[in-house]
Every structure is written in C-alpha cells, then in structure tokens.
Amino acid sequence: MEKIQIKNPSDALPALKRWQKQRQENFIVITLDGAHQIIKVHHVTKGLVNKTIVHPREVFYPAIKDFSTAIMCVHNHPSGSVEPSPEDDEITDRICMAGSILGIRVLDHIIITRFGDYYSYRSNGRISDYDEYG
C-alpha cells in the first residue's frame, strides 16, 4: 500500500471521509513520519452535536506510540460551518504548546464539514513555525 504524503491540508481529506458526515463531533489525530507520510489515522474522542472534549494527553498518546515526528489534528463540525470556535482556538494553542515540549510538531489542525469544506489553522496563519508542510 502506497503511503499518503501530506504536503497541504487537502492531502489529508481522502483519509477523513469517514468523519465528514458524522452527526456528532469527532476528534482525529493523524500521525506522520519524518517525510510527513501518514502512519495512521486515530479516532481520539466522540462528543456531542456541537462539541467534543479533548486533552493534549489523549492527542499525543498515539503520536508517541507510533513514533511519529509530526501530527495533524482534525475534527468535524456537524453544523456545516468551518469557522473555528473559541474552544477550538484554545485547544489548538494547548496542543501546539504540548507538541513543542514533546518535540512532536503539530503540522495543522483542520476542521472538516459534511460539504467537503475545510478550515486549516496553518493556512489561515493560526499555526506557524520555521517551515511549512513539505
């Protein structure tokens, strides 16, 4: 099986189709190797129709277990809106801080919808560091 390399947010979308149309929010972590190839897609939490609770501890457990060098965080918005909430912003900041401490890069946090739309924190300048995707 050929590995999928993530060079931009849309590269991850085929691996996320399962969660686009869910009626409850789900938080997903994609673990990546040093070449930003997908190691595995992990379902971390399932919440309510408009929120899910997630903690950096649960986000980084699969990353450490998979010996990944980077992760992508993803969650769906059943409402169809790609706009991040203040809670989305807060958890993104916390995950990025934890990743910095652990030495596991947070490549992006994307929000997906049932319409195939997405919001990328990195593409919107909300996550930045020394290099981009590739």
C-alpha positions in Angstrom: 0.0 0.0 0.0 1.4 3.4 -1.0 1.8 5.9 1.8 0.0 9.2 1.5 2.3 12.2 1.9 0.8 15.4 3.4 2.0 18.5 1.5 -1.0 20.6 2.1 -4.3 20.3 4.1 -6.3 18.9 1.3 -3.9 15.9 1.0 -5.4 14.6 4.3 -9.1 14.8 3.2 -9.3 11.3 1.5 -8.3 9.7 4.8 -11.1 11.6 6.6 -14.2 10.9 4.6 -15.5 8.6 7.3 -15.8 11.5 9.7 -17.1 14.3 7.4 -20.8 13.4 7.7 -20.9 12.3 11.3 -23.7 13.8 13.4 -21.5 14.3 16.4 -18.2 16.0 16.7 -15.2 13.7 16.5 -11.5 14.5 17.1 -9.0 12.7 15.0 -5.2 12.6 15.1 -3.2 11.7 12.0 0.3 10.5 12.9 3.1 11.3 10.4 6.6 10.2 9.8 9.6 12.4 9.1 8.6 12.7 5.4 5.0 13.7 6.5 3.6 10.4 5.3 0.6 9.1 7.1 1.4 6.4 9.7 -2.1 6.0 11.0 -5.4 7.8 11.5 -6.5 7.7 15.1 -10.0 8.4 16.5 -9.4 10.2 19.8 -12.8 11.3 21.0 -16.5 11.4 20.1 -18.6 14.2 21.5 -22.0 15.8 21.1 -23.6 17.5 18.1 -21.7 20.7 18.8 -18.6 19.9 20.8 -16.2 17.2 22.0 -13.8 17.3 24.8 -10.1 16.6 24.1 -6.9 16.9 26.1 -3.3 17.0 24.8 -2.6 13.8 26.7 -5.1 11.9 24.5 -3.8 13.7 21.4 -0.2 12.8 21.9 -0.6 9.2 23.1 -1.0 7.8 19.6 1.8 10.0 18.3 4.2 8.7 20.9 3.1 5.1 20.4 3.5 5.4 16.6 7.0 7.1 17.0 5.7 9.9 14.8 7.6 13.1 14.3 4.5 15.2 13.5 0.7 15.1 13.8 -2.3 16.7 12.2 -5.3 17.3 14.3 -8.7 17.1 12.7 -12.3 17.5 13.9 -15.6 17.7 12.2 -18.3 20.3 12.6 -21.7 18.7 12.1 -23.3 22.1 11.7 -21.5 22.5 8.3 -19.7 25.7 9.4 -15.9 25.7 9.1 -15.4 28.6 11.4 -13.4 27.7 14.5 -14.9 28.4 17.9 -13.1 30.0 20.8 -12.8 26.5 22.3 -11.2 25.2 19.0 -8.7 28.0 19.2 -7.9 27.3 22.8 -7.3 23.6 22.4 -5.2 24.2 19.2 -2.9 26.5 21.3 -2.7 24.0 24.1 -1.9 21.1 21.7 0.8 23.2 19.9 2.4 24.1 23.2 2.4 20.4 24.3 3.8 19.4 20.9 6.6 21.9 21.3 7.5 20.4 24.7 7.4 16.8 23.4 9.2 17.5 20.2 6.3 16.4 18.1 5.4 19.0 15.5 1.7 20.0 15.1 1.6 20.3 11.3 -2.0 21.6 11.3 -5.4 21.5 12.9 -8.2 21.3 10.3 -11.9 21.4 10.7 -14.0 19.4 8.2 -17.6 19.5 7.2 -20.1 17.2 5.5 -20.0 19.5 2.5 -16.3 18.8 1.9 -15.2 22.2 3.1 -12.4 22.6 5.5 -10.6 25.2 7.6 -6.8 24.9 8.1 -5.3 26.7 11.1 -1.9 26.8 9.4 -3.2 28.1 6.0 -5.0 30.8 7.9 -1.8 31.9 9.8 -3.0 30.5 13.2 -0.2 27.9 13.4 3.2 28.9 12.3 6.8 27.8 12.8 10.0 27.6 10.9 8.7 25.7 7.9 5.5 24.8 6.1 4.1 21.4 5.1 6.7 20.0 2.8 
